[in-house]
Every structure is written in structure tokens, then in C-alpha cells.
Amino acid sequence: MKKIAVFTSGGDSPGMNACVRAVVRTGIYHNLDVYSIMYGYDGMIKGNIKKMQSHSVSNILQRGGTILKSARSTEFRTKEGRQKAFEELKKHGIDGLVAVGGDGTFTGAKIFYEEFGIPTVGCPGTIDNDIFGTDYTIGFDTAVNTALEAIDKIRDTAAAHDRIFFIEVMGRDSGYIAIECGIGGGAELVMVPETTTTIHDVVKSLKGLRKSKTSSIVVVAEGDEEGGAADIMEKVKSEFKGEDKEFKVTTLGHIQRGGSPTAKDRILGSRSGMAAVEGLINGKSNCMAGIINDQVVYTPFEECITKSKPLKEEYLRLQELLSI
Ligand code: F6P
């Protein structure tokens, strides 16, 4: 292996830059030529590829977003698109790839590897923490802390006005952000896609709270089966008719995707980036370099994308128990 390329794809996440920096510098350390591909798979198709030096990744470790930009490519979903991408990589002599992203990124990487055989190792970059094969994903810790800071602030105003707040956090198919924010932020209730909580359950819980609780926080993962926080709030509110209760909604949205990465995300990104390059050098491919129990583990893409990572039962119980 002589020339490798790195790209970021799907939703950006804080710590991706730390990962890119580690890939570039680990590659150079091992005497590889390292290239960057801008805009993920789209950039691969368009040949948006350039050689990186050690200084190309200076001063990015502490920055959110991704200097390589990101995109969700529809063309790469087609065989023609992937063929074009392969031709571009061939033109540059790329013989190894590091893909930083989530399950969509790894689904593309797996198909591409099976079709064209360029060795590829992934790094888990998504705020959702929904990837099998790693305890945490790059960006999750920062996103939780960002959301938590917002929840603390909302709690102040909720308490001042005796209001019930429904706060929506990200997590399309996963309640990881919601449950950790719920525990850390002392939420009265957390609604996640992994468990069923009906409107009736929400109403019952809120009505059953001890009298000394005059305000409440309900954290809702955006992918909850009852809908988004705004829908849920309206349905719950209609069950409180005639009662002197005020309801409010806050959707935290993309604020959770930005910001300077926490130490955890910088270190996870750096470890995963180094492991991906050293994995490629040692013959690993079609797999992701994750961290399980503080050890680097290479998990086949197939498992990363097909196996689910269930929420910890203990976390669900802890949140419920502490909200009485
Ligand atoms: O996958 C990460 C994520 O932030 C999800 O939590 C969210 O549903 C989605 O990306 C939003 O994607 P976009 O930025 O493309 O709207």
C-alpha cells in the first residue's frame, strides 16, 4: 500500500477533524502518500482529490465540522456513479481508503469494496452513537454536552414559570443522545424510538408527579414513534384541558452537530484514525476501527450496518428511577 485517501461522509460530527488529522499524520509517519477527498462520495465521483501534508491538518483538532466537507451522495448509490468514483481513484493511484461516517457511509463503502476491491477501513463518525462495533461514536459526547447545556438553561426558565417543556434532541433512529441527556439533565421523562411510550403514558406520568414538582422536562428523541416534540406536546396538552398548566417546546436541532469537540471526541477521533491507517497497512479491510472496552476492535462493515446497538437497560431504568 502506497497511497491512501480519507473522506468524511453523511452528517458531520465534532471530532471528525481530529480523525482526519490522525489519518493524515499516521499515514505520513508510515511513509504513505495521503490524499483527501472533498465532499465524501460526491467528491470521489468528481475527482475532488488532493495530496495532504502534515501541515494541511494543522490547527483543526479543536474545530467542529469537517475540513473535508460532507455530503449525502445520491449518485454514488448507482453503479455508474461508483464506477466513475473508481476511475478517479485509479487515476490518482489510490490503493486504500479511510471512510469517516455512519451507517450510510459504511453501506456505501461495503458495496464499493465488494465491487472494486480497494481496501477500506471506516471510522465511526456520527453524533447518534448508533453504530454497532464501538462503544461510542465520534461526536456523540460533544453533542450530549451541547444538548445538556441547553437543557440546564431551559430548566431554569421552566422552573421560574412552572412550565412543562418538551425538548427535542437529534437521533433519527436512536435514543442515545436523549437518554444520556435525560439522565444528565434530570428529565422527568425520556421518549426514545427503542421503547414504546404512548401519549397516555406521558399524561399519566406527568399527572402522577409529586406536588412539589411544579415544572418538568420531557426529552424527546426526534425519531420517537409518537412524533416530534411539537406533535407530542400538542397531544399531551389536549389531555390537560381546564388545568392551569403551561406547555412549551424547544427543538435543539443542528446546534448539537457543531462546536469544538470535547476531549473524549478528540481522543476517540484520533485513536480511530490511527487504527484505521494501521489496520489498512496490516491488511484489514471492509471493516470499521471502533473502540470497545477501551481497546481497538475491527468490526466488519456488514455487522456495523446490520446489527443494532440497543440502549442500555440500566440507563433506561436509571432515568426512570431518578425522576420520581
Ligand atoms: O445522523 C446524524 C443526524 O444528525 C441525525 O441525528 C439527524 O436525524 C440527521 O443527521 C439530520 O441530517 P441532516 O443534517 O442531513 O438534516
Boltz pocket constraint, residues with backbone or C-beta under 6 A from the ligand:
constraints:
  - pocket:
      binder: B
      contacts: [[A, 11], [A, 12], [A, 102], [A, 126], [A, 127], [A, 128], [A, 170], [A, 171], [A, 172], [A, 222], [A, 257]]
      max_distance: 6.0
